[in-house]
């Protein structure tokens, strides 16, 4: 390991601009002649639009235009898409309703986009927006997932009878039934995976710009995947041909999934820029983010686990209703299906698994991928089932897990996934030691002396990351391939630009990707620039989500570097006048047994460009190579998190006393950054378990629509964490990387709820475990709670 | 069962004056329930003068201009960010006359004659403030969006409380700043280290 190579805790290159206020986020950008857009949003969860009267708004000072869905339709602007086809059990394709960027005659959730007002200044746009008079005929709303499919409920989309998008399943129902029939013990639990609002601290924003001279469009936007945005806006929504559309995602202030999707606002800004002949800027406010950014989770599940007399797991089955909101967001359909059920084997050897999932429309904001996306929901099911089962059959939860762990690899689960590498016991053992599991009894006794209840909960999670290979996801319904691309451009002076299709919005790619290049080419990290987030610079890319940028994005860079080295050796061969295959390249030096002369990497780069030592017939000048990397499998990060809480039964307050995380991410590129990803993920998971929950009332109003009502974790809500690693390198990519971005959020909710229920001595507790919920659980009998 | 969701935490001390406005209600059309811009008709221009990052500035502005808008739009100092519309997230924290305030709920007019310090003015002569150094050294930032407000709030904590801070005090005093990326672990480490750095190397920015 070099000081700046793979495995070194290199301080981040991007930090200089962020700590000095010189970052450039979308809202920091202004374009000449720019006008401002404000959206008129539905105050109703479900209503017919009888009329939109914009006459007064158009006369408002500074107002340039007011557009509604009719204007988009007249221009034949395509509707927003859902890019993953799911087929129901009966083989029929999912029943997707139309999703217009601006409502066409009907609104389907509070915050739905009805019209856009564009004015000279933001204040004037807001003033004019208040003068748009919309005549609604309100309709009964469907907001409860549990009853949304019942006969007689209002119908949200004509295409989806009983508000049901699909009734999907995975696994062998008969094999599971047989396993349960032979079981000694069956555990059955009901779970709610609460709805979350992503709340990246940078609100979404967009600037559309039209170059009339070239008839081309540019979109500056807060995107995790600018090329996918361009593809969808070009090929499906039809705003411009792909080669006439540039999408720039500059510094992006957090995403967590919510900035993957192609939303109404950027679509409308881009379209309107051409329409009015001026750049159009929209910057979302937090209230808009609450209402209309895609939400996460929102499952209701019944799950059962069957074990034999020795405590070996025989089978698992789960039945889930997944709330998809009022429209299908870009990847909504995949989250509760192929990103969820294939993870229900957890870290365990489970012979038979069956899962059925109903995807359901309600009059709420669209629900899509949020940090972990399906995998936190699966881990919550598996790890609650396992913990409760251990308690019910009287086994130590750690030993019950150990007994059932998968111990040899590769391991084919009954639900698609073939786990390639792992050592689950190693993680467990290390976590037990770091958490001082043996001392738990004494700590519980000490808490009890103070009238407090202490509990400990495990979460042995697994995730499928990389979100690849392309052929596999294609066979499961994905509309795109999920490889990644990279280009390594060596300059004549030996400095390097790396162009990547991954996108960094907090992950530190400018540092970690440069570490890879520094190590492999033997050049200082200062000589390397990572370029991302601009479709005019980077040829193509699939973006960043699903913990894929290391495993897939860096692997593409790795392969491009391979090609650079091959070419550079050819150049060095001509310069040193030795056979190309006699040349070694180590630590930035080209050498050969055939000569005692050597060349540095910059010297070879210069020779590649001046091309004096070879003819055009012998070798092409220059030193620039690209690669597309498509992995052969998903990656399978895993780990054991242990949460220890102290509950005050008098107040219901839960305090996290200790948190131990032992994760196996394979190869670590930068342990400092990896640990930071773990910390952040844990707190999002703790937020779900203790604090956060999006609440719609019966009328479909989002009651938790601000930071004053939706409880974001703050510094005083969480402790510091003990984070450690084990490593079994991933065999399906050249670096052995598994990915770390989502682990904490996947592991944490089950660990917290397992800890609190251990403290309380019963299982009747739902997320978020607010003080009120915990107080109720601590002070009422489980039978009474269950009956309520 | 969700009624114990924390209601409106107060911003970090000292609190900025909150403009009187009705809370957004669920039944109001969301497009009009915008808290960050007063709904009074604009147009009345006023002249403000203040010192920003050591430089005197004056401008004719719409009377309803917020300090954050004045910094970002008039002065093009875009390091100060807006992350919410309820004075909760703290991405907009700057110092006015040596005290941390939330510039998203402060009228620029109310800062007439004041000394304003934003993130851009914290480094002196190309040398980072010890708190900036500590955030980089301890990986106290990821996406960077909350970072300017975090750093300005952290400097204020040390200036108010001195450098001998405990983790508990730092966590409590950061209640007016939300970070979605870091889980606070490394921010807390950075603030503690920055406090030590400020004690060792007094910095002239204030």
Interface residues (C-beta under 8 A of the other chain):
Chain A: X11 X12 X14 X15 X16 X17 X18 X19 X20 X21 X22 X23 X24 X25 X27 X28 X38 X39 X40 X41 X42 X43 X61 X110 X111 X122 X123 X124 X126 X127 X129 X130 X199 X200 X201 X202 X203 X251 X252 X253 X254 X256 X285 X286 X287 X288 X291 X505 X506 X507 X508 X652 X672 X673 X675 X676 X677 X679 X680 X681 X682 X683 X684 X691 X693 X695 X697 X701 X702 X703 X704 X705 X706 X707 X708 X709 X710 X711 X712 X713 X714 X715 X716 X718 X720 X721 X744 X768 X770 X771 X772 X773 X776
Chain B: X1 X2 X3 X4 X5 X6 X7 X8 X9 X23 X24 X26 X27 X28 X29 X30 X31 X32 X33 X34 X35 X36 X37 X39 X41 X42 X43 X62 X64 X72 X77 X78 X79 X80 X81 X82 X83 X84 X85 X86 X88 X89 X91 X118 X119 X120 X122 X123 X128 X132 X135 X136 X137 X139 X141 X142 X143 X144 X145 X146 X147 X148 X151 X167 X170 X171 X172 X174 X175 X177 X178 X179 X180 X181 X182 X183 X184 X185 X186 X187 X188 X189
